[in-house]
Amino acid sequence: MYIREKKILLCFSILCLLAIGVFVQKKAERYPIQYSYLDDSGRMKLVNKMKLNEQMELSLSFNGESLPFDSEKKVFYLPLSMEKEWESGAFAAQSRSLAAQIFFLEDFGKEDKKELICQNHAIPFLAVSDGCCGSFFLKFTGVPVMEFKGTEQTTAEGLPVFSMALFDYAKHSGWVKRCFAGSALHGNTSLTYPKKSLRLKLLEQTEEGFSKHNADLLGIREDDDWILNSLYADESRVRDKLCMDLWQELGANSNPFGKNFGVSGEFVEVFINDSYQGLYLLTHPIDRKQTGMQAVSAQLAAGETQIERIYKKKYTASWQEADFVGESPDPNSLNYRGGFYLKGDTILGNETEWEPLRKLAACIEGEDDAFRAGITKISDRQNIIENWLFYQAIAGFDNQAKNMYYVVRKQQGGLKGYFIPWDLNISFGVVYAENDYYCEEDPSTVRQKVEWEPGNRLIKLDVDHSRALAKETWEKWRSGVLSEENLQKRIEGLERFVKDSGAFAREKERFPEGNCREDFSMLYDYAKKRLQFVDELTE
């Protein structure tokens, strides 16, 4: 008798739910985004009929794609466009292997979508399955989302393998990309931060294991090699992207090879194993693919006598020819000398690999006549001037002795070097400091010159009329990308994006001990005054 009554009660409950579902579905049909809504009366009727289960496991999907979830706060995330009206689509849910019905407790479709996103508002909803009811929330974000879930597998190199999903709100179809990714911590001083940067290797699974997988992520480039920059040191979270974007327009394409000698990046929010990790910048390394070079091994196999190479200056070190002469100072690090790491797939450990840097150091160390005679033969003059002007414009004091790439390519029967800026978050009024963030704001530097070589000496000695070229280049920049109005608008656009998307507020929630600062006035003021200083510097 008891079992029969239980079955009758369950059937009655299901019928009630269906009746409620039909009612609320009709109520929500006027919106492109389809959902079921319960007012207070409907919510009470539902809760009184169902057993409350706060431990309910739930998977929520939108348009057939399972959404990222923060299990601690029981919040699902749906990335949407901040520029368009409500997207079309419908929700579906499962609890374990059973279908679940979901009922939103706010009729959010009638609200302004941009306001909901900006306010970081959590919309409550109830999930019903197998006679039980659970409480959850949904947030909309205006930032693409990357989700990682651990597997028990590793790559051949021992990296842990994650299943990865990228949710890109800008796509009309195929808005979610899924693959696997090997992951490792990335950075130097940033490894001490509670929020870690990551290096990613995209993978696809085969019968033999995992192989590399190239994908175009957010229109940046198609590749398997990616970096997630944590942005933790910069209180604004926008300086790195601001400077990356500026260099893209100012100097990245100023080379005879038709290649991009710069870095691109897009903001994303990251989830790892159902835990929200904050706002990141998805970007890529400077490598042979970016600069249009063959692998070192391929050049050697082809019998090339002049090898194109990439050097990355990661640590502060003065220019000394002796650093690049003789045996390696550390037999265990054949790829490191004088603050530089030699990049590439083949490291031979001989002097020849470092010859371009030896010549450059000798030139910088040499007498004025030797510098005049040699510098533009081994390094591109326009590139030196553009790097020098760029560091002055952004107040890149952390780049004056490190944080740069030196790319050596064949040109006119020889090898010529090009500098590429890198790691640009300590800029526009932020300088290095011995504290928890390894940086601090210092407005007093606004009229301080960045002592970057070989640019300073090139300008000082007016090699091949470099002063006139620097003045001409700066005036061109100031009439376009670096006009005061354009730079202020660019900063404003980035500020609006991180704040209006709700991501800045979520970053503060996730890292309450972090240094997020709502007030961007120092950045605006510093940028304006810095441009005026460089105007005087180039007169």
C-alpha positions in Angstrom: 0.0 0.0 0.0 2.8 2.4 0.9 4.5 1.9 -2.5 1.3 2.5 -4.4 0.7 5.7 -2.5 4.2 6.8 -3.2 3.8 6.2 -6.9 0.5 8.2 -6.9 2.2 11.1 -5.1 5.1 11.1 -7.5 2.8 11.1 -10.5 0.8 14.0 -9.0 4.0 15.9 -8.4 5.1 15.4 -12.0 1.7 16.6 -13.3 1.9 19.7 -11.1 5.3 20.4 -12.5 4.2 20.0 -16.0 1.3 22.3 -15.4 3.6 24.9 -13.9 6.1 24.4 -16.8 3.4 25.0 -19.4 2.3 28.2 -17.7 5.7 29.7 -17.2 6.9 28.7 -20.6 4.1 30.6 -22.2 5.1 33.6 -20.0 8.7 33.6 -21.3 8.0 33.0 -25.0 8.1 36.7 -25.7 11.9 36.7 -25.1 14.5 35.3 -27.6 16.2 33.5 -24.8 13.8 30.8 -23.6 13.4 30.0 -19.9 10.8 29.1 -17.3 9.9 31.7 -14.7 8.2 31.3 -11.3 6.8 34.2 -9.3 6.7 34.0 -5.5 3.4 32.1 -5.5 4.6 29.5 -8.0 7.9 29.2 -6.1 6.1 28.5 -2.8 3.8 25.9 -4.4 6.8 24.2 -5.9 9.0 24.2 -2.8 6.1 22.9 -0.6 5.7 19.9 -3.0 9.3 19.0 -3.4 12.0 17.7 -1.0 14.8 20.2 -0.7 18.2 18.8 -1.7 21.0 21.4 -1.2 23.6 18.7 -2.3 22.0 18.2 -5.7 24.4 17.8 -8.6 23.4 19.7 -11.7 24.7 20.2 -15.2 23.2 23.3 -16.9 23.3 23.7 -20.7 22.5 26.5 -23.1 21.9 25.7 -26.7 23.3 22.2 -26.1 26.6 23.3 -24.5 27.3 22.6 -20.8 28.1 25.8 -19.0 31.0 26.6 -16.6 30.2 26.2 -13.0 31.6 27.6 -9.7 30.7 24.8 -7.3 31.6 26.8 -4.1 29.0 29.5 -4.9 26.7 27.2 -6.9 26.8 29.7 -9.8 26.7 28.8 -13.5 28.1 31.3 -16.1 26.8 32.2 -19.5 29.0 34.5 -21.7 26.9 36.8 -23.9 27.6 39.7 -26.1 27.5 43.1 -24.5 26.7 44.8 -27.8 23.7 42.9 -28.9 20.2 42.2 -27.6 19.3 38.9 -25.9 20.7 35.9 -27.7 18.3 33.2 -28.9 18.5 29.9 -27.2 17.1 27.6 -24.5 18.3 26.0 -21.3 18.4 22.3 -20.4 19.6 20.6 -17.2 20.5 17.2 -15.8 20.9 15.9 -12.3 23.2 13.0 -12.5 21.7 10.9 -15.3 18.2 12.3 -15.0 16.6 15.2 -16.8 15.8 18.2 -14.6 13.5 21.1 -14.9 14.7 24.6 -14.1 12.6 27.5 -13.0 14.1 31.0 -12.7 12.9 33.1 -9.8 13.4 36.4 -11.7 11.9 37.3 -15.0 15.3 38.5 -16.3 14.3 38.6 -19.9 12.4 41.9 -19.4 15.5 43.5 -17.8 18.3 45.4 -19.6 20.9 42.8 -20.5 23.8 45.2 -20.2 22.8 46.2 -16.7 22.5 42.6 -15.6 26.0 41.8 -16.9 27.5 45.0 -15.5 26.0 44.5 -12.0 27.5 41.0 -11.8 23.9 39.9 -10.8 23.3 36.3 -9.7 19.9 35.2 -10.9 18.4 32.5 -8.6 16.8 29.4 -10.0 15.4 26.1 -8.8 16.2 22.7 -10.3 13.8 19.9 -9.9 14.6 16.2 -10.5 13.4 12.9 -9.1 11.1 14.5 -6.6 13.8 16.8 -5.2 14.5 20.5 -5.6 17.9 22.3 -5.4 18.9 26.0 -5.4 21.4 27.5 -7.9 22.3 30.8 -9.6 23.1 32.0 -13.1 25.4 34.9 -14.0 25.9 36.5 -17.4 29.4 37.7 -18.3 30.5 39.8 -21.2 33.9 38.1 -21.4 34.8 34.9 -23.2 35.2 32.0 -20.7 37.9 29.2 -20.7 37.0 26.2 -18.6 39.5 23.4 -17.6 38.6 20.1 -16.0 41.3 17.7 -14.9 41.7 14.2 -16.3 43.9 11.5 -14.9 46.1 11.6 -18.0 49.4 13.2 -18.7 51.4 14.1 -21.8 54.6 12.4 -22.8 56.5 15.3 -21.1 54.6 14.7 -17.9 52.2 17.7 -18.1 48.8 17.1 -16.6 46.1 17.0 -19.2 42.8 19.0 -18.9 39.7 18.9 -21.0 39.3 22.5 -22.2 36.4 24.5 -23.5 36.4 28.1 -24.8 33.1 29.9 -24.7 33.1 32.8 -27.2 30.0 35.0 -27.0 30.9 36.7 -30.3 30.2 33.6 -32.4 26.8 33.0 -33.9 27.4 29.3 -34.4 30.0 26.9 -33.1 30.3 29.3 -30.1 32.1 26.7 -28.0 35.5 25.1 -28.9 36.6 22.0 -27.0 39.9 20.1 -27.0 42.5 18.9 -24.5 45.3 21.0 -23.1 48.5 20.2 -21.2 49.2 22.9 -18.6 52.2 24.2 -16.7 52.9 27.2 -14.4 54.3 30.2 -16.3 56.4 33.1 -15.2 59.1 34.2 -12.8 58.3 36.5 -10.0 54.6 36.0 -10.8 54.8 32.5 -9.5 54.7 33.9 -6.0 51.2 35.4 -6.6 48.2 33.5 -5.3 46.8 33.8 -8.9 49.1 31.9 -11.3 49.9 32.4 -15.0 49.7 29.3 -17.1 51.4 27.9 -20.3 49.0 25.8 -22.4 49.7 23.2 -25.1 46.5 22.3 -27.0 46.1 18.6 -27.7 44.0 16.1 -29.5 43.6 12.5 -28.4 44.6 9.7 -30.7 44.9 6.0 -30.4 48.6 6.5 -29.7 48.0 9.1 -27.0 48.0 12.9 -27.4 49.3 15.0 -30.3 49.4 18.8 -30.7 46.2 20.5 -31.8 46.2 23.9 -33.6 43.2 26.1 -33.0 42.3 29.7 -33.6 41.4 31.1 -30.2 39.5 34.4 -30.2 40.9 35.4 -33.6 44.4 35.8 -32.1 46.2 33.2 -34.2 45.9 29.5 -35.0 48.3 27.5 -32.9 48.8 25.0 -30.1 51.0 27.1 -27.9 49.2 29.7 -25.6 49.7 31.7 -22.4 47.2 32.7 -19.8 48.5 35.8 -18.1 47.1 36.3 -14.6 47.4 40.1 -14.7 47.7 40.0 -10.9 50.3 42.7 -10.3 48.5 45.5 -12.1 45.7 47.1 -10.1 43.9 48.1 -13.2 44.2 44.7 -15.0 44.4 46.5 -18.3 48.0 47.8 -18.7 49.4 44.7 -20.4 46.7 44.6 -23.1 46.8 48.4 -23.4 50.5 48.3 -24.3 50.2 45.2 -26.4 47.5 46.8 -28.5 49.5 50.0 -28.8 52.6 48.2 -30.1 50.5 46.3 -32.6 49.5 49.6 -34.2 52.8 51.4 -33.8 55.7 49.0 -34.5 54.7 45.4 -34.7 54.4 45.4 -38.5 57.3 47.8 -39.3 59.6 45.2 -40.8 60.4 44.0 -44.4 59.2 40.5 -43.9 55.5 41.1 -43.8 55.3 39.4 -40.3 53.9 40.6 -37.0 56.7 41.3 -34.5 54.4 41.7 -31.6 52.0 40.0 -29.2 48.2 40.0 -29.3 45.9 39.1 -26.4 42.2 39.0 -25.4 40.6 39.0 -22.0 39.0 35.7 -20.7 37.6 34.5 -17.4 39.0 31.1 -16.3 37.5 28.2 -14.4 39.5 25.2 -13.2 37.8 22.1 -11.9 34.5 24.0 -11.2 36.3 26.8 -9.4 36.3 30.4 -10.7 39.9 31.7 -11.1 39.4 35.3 -12.2 40.2 37.5 -15.2 43.1 36.6 -17.4 44.7 37.7 -20.7 45.0 34.9 -23.3 48.0 35.5 -25.4 50.8 33.7 -27.2 54.6 33.6 -27.1 57.0 35.2 -29.5 58.3 32.3 -31.5 59.5 31.4 -35.0 55.9 30.9 -36.2 55.0 34.5 -35.2 58.1 35.9 -36.8 58.0 33.8 -40.0 61.2 31.8 -39.4 62.1 28.2 -40.1 63.0 25.9 -37.1 66.7 26.0 -36.2 66.9 22.3 -36.9 65.5 22.8 -40.4 68.0 25.6 -41.2 70.9 23.4 -40.0 69.7 20.4 -42.0 69.5 22.6 -45.1 73.2 23.6 -44.6 72.5 27.2 -43.9 75.6 29.1 -42.7 73.6 32.1 -41.3 71.0 30.9 -38.8 68.0 33.0 -37.9 67.4 32.9 -34.2 65.3 34.4 -31.3 66.7 35.6 -28.0 64.6 36.4 -25.0 65.9 38.8 -22.3 64.3 37.6 -19.1 66.7 39.0 -16.5 68.3 42.3 -15.9 71.9 42.4 -17.1 74.1 45.2 -18.6 75.4 44.8 -22.1 78.8 43.0 -21.9 80.5 41.4 -24.8 82.3 39.0 -22.4 78.9 37.4 -21.5 78.7 35.9 -25.0 82.3 34.8 -25.5 83.9 31.5 -24.4 82.4 28.5 -22.8 78.9 28.6 -21.3 78.9 30.0 -17.8 76.5 27.2 -16.7 76.9 23.8 -18.4 73.4 22.9 -17.2 71.9 25.9 -18.9 73.5 26.0 -22.4 70.6 28.2 -23.6 71.3 31.1 -21.1 73.9 34.0 -21.2 73.9 37.6 -20.1 70.2 37.7 -19.1 69.1 36.2 -22.4 67.6 32.8 -23.2 68.3 31.3 -26.7 65.0 30.0 -28.1 64.5 27.3 -30.7 64.3 23.5 -31.1 68.1 23.0 -31.3 70.7 24.3 -28.8 74.3 23.4 -29.7 76.1 25.1 -26.8 78.7 26.9 -28.9 79.8 30.6 -29.3 78.4 30.8 -32.8 74.8 30.7 -31.5 75.5 33.9 -29.5 77.4 35.8 -32.2 74.6 38.3 -32.9 74.4 39.3 -29.3 78.2 39.4 -29.0 78.3 41.9 -31.9 75.5 44.0 -30.4 77.1 44.1 -26.9 80.5 44.9 -28.4 78.9 47.8 -30.4 77.1 49.2 -27.3 80.2 48.8 -25.2 82.5 50.3 -27.9 83.7 53.9 -28.5 81.3 56.3 -30.2 82.9 55.9 -33.6 82.6 52.1 -33.4 79.0 52.5 -32.4 78.2 54.8 -35.3 79.8 52.5 -37.8 78.3 49.3 -36.6 74.9 49.7 -34.9 72.7 50.0 -38.0 74.6 47.2 -39.8 73.6 44.6 -37.1 70.3 46.1 -35.9 67.5 47.8 -37.8 67.5 51.6 -37.2 63.8 52.1 -37.6 63.1 49.3 -35.2 65.5 50.7 -32.6 63.9 54.1 -32.8 60.3 52.7 -32.6 61.2 50.6 -29.5 62.9 53.6 -27.9 59.9 55.9 -28.5 57.5 53.1 -27.4 59.2 52.6 -24.1 59.3 56.4 -23.5 55.6 56.7 -24.3 54.4 53.9 -22.0 57.1 54.7 -19.3 58.3 51.1 -19.6 61.0 51.2 -16.9 60.8 47.5 -16.4 61.8 47.0 -20.0 65.0 49.1 -20.0 67.3 46.3 -19.1 65.1 43.1 -19.6 61.7 42.0 -20.9 62.5 42.1 -24.6 63.0 39.8 -27.5 65.8 40.1 -30.1 65.0 38.4 -33.4 67.8 37.9 -35.9 66.8 37.5 -39.5 68.6 37.3 -42.9 68.6 40.6 -44.7 70.7 41.9 -47.6 73.3 39.1 -47.4 73.7 39.3 -43.6 71.9 39.0 -40.3 70.0 41.9 -38.8 68.3 42.1 -35.5 64.9 43.4 -34.4 63.7 44.1 -30.9 60.2 43.1 -29.7 58.6 44.5 -26.5 57.3 41.9 -24.0 55.8 41.8 -20.5 54.3 45.3 -20.4 52.2 45.4 -17.3 54.7 47.6 -15.4 54.0 50.8 -17.3 52.1 54.1 -17.3 53.1 55.0 -13.8 53.7 51.6 -12.3 57.3 50.7 -11.4 59.1 47.7 -9.9 59.1 47.5 -6.0 60.0 45.0 -3.3 56.6 44.2 -2.1 53.9 41.5 -2.4 53.1 42.6 -6.0 56.7 43.5 -7.1 55.4 46.8 -8.2 53.8 50.1 -7.1 52.5 53.3 -8.5 55.0 56.1 -8.7 53.5 59.2 -10.4 56.8 61.1 -10.0 58.3 59.1 -12.9 56.1 60.8 -15.4 59.0 63.1 -16.5 61.8 60.5 -16.2 63.4 59.1 -19.3 63.6 55.3 -19.9 67.3 54.5 -20.3 67.0 51.8 -23.0 69.9 50.8 -25.1 70.8 50.9 -27.9 68.1 53.5 -28.4 69.5 56.2 -26.1 72.9 56.1 -27.7 71.5 56.0 -31.2 69.6 59.2 -30.5 72.3 60.9 -28.5 74.9 60.4 -31.3 72.3 61.1 -34.0 73.5 58.1 -36.0 72.4 58.4 -39.6 70.2 61.4 -38.6 68.2 59.3 -36.1 67.0 62.4 -34.2 65.1 63.6 -37.2 63.6 60.1 -37.9 62.6 59.8 -34.2 60.9 63.3 -34.3 59.1 62.4 -37.6 58.0 59.0 -36.2 56.8 60.5 -33.0 54.8 63.2 -34.8 53.1 60.6 -36.9 52.2 58.6 -33.8 50.9 61.7 -32.0 48.7 62.6 -34.9 47.1 59.2 -34.8 47.3 56.3 -32.3 48.9 58.4 -29.6 46.9 61.6 -29.9 45.7 62.5 -26.4 42.1 61.9 -27.4 42.8 58.5 -28.9 44.8 57.2 -26.0 42.3 58.4 -23.4 39.5 56.7 -25.4 41.5 53.5 -25.6 42.0 53.4 -21.8 38.3 54.2 -21.3 37.3 51.4 -23.7 39.4 48.9 -21.7 38.1 50.2 -18.4 34.5 49.9 -19.6 35.1 46.4 -20.9 36.5 44.9 -17.7 34.0 46.7 -15.5 30.8 46.6 -17.6 31.4 42.8 -18.2 31.3 42.2 -14.5 34.7 40.7 -14.6 36.4 43.4 -12.5 33.9 42.9 -9.7 34.3 39.1 -9.8 38.1 39.5 -9.8 37.8 41.5 -6.6 35.5 38.9 -5.1 37.8 36.1 -6.0 41.0 37.8 -4.6 39.9 40.1 -1.8 43.5 40.5 -0.7 44.5 41.5 -4.2 45.2 45.1 -5.4 42.3 45.7 -7.7 41.5 49.5 -7.8 38.3 50.9 -9.1 39.7 54.3 -9.6 41.6 54.6 -12.9 42.2 58.4 -12.6 45.9 58.0 -12.0 46.3 56.0 -15.3 44.4 58.6 -17.3 46.4 61.5 -15.8 49.7 59.8 -16.1 49.2 58.8 -19.8 48.3 62.4 -20.7 51.3 63.9 -18.9 53.6 61.2 -20.3 52.8 62.1 -23.9 53.6 65.7 -23.2 56.9 64.7 -21.7 57.9 62.7 -24.8 56.8 65.7 -27.0 59.6 67.7 -25.2 62.0 64.7 -25.3 61.8 64.5 -29.1 62.1 68.3 -29.8 
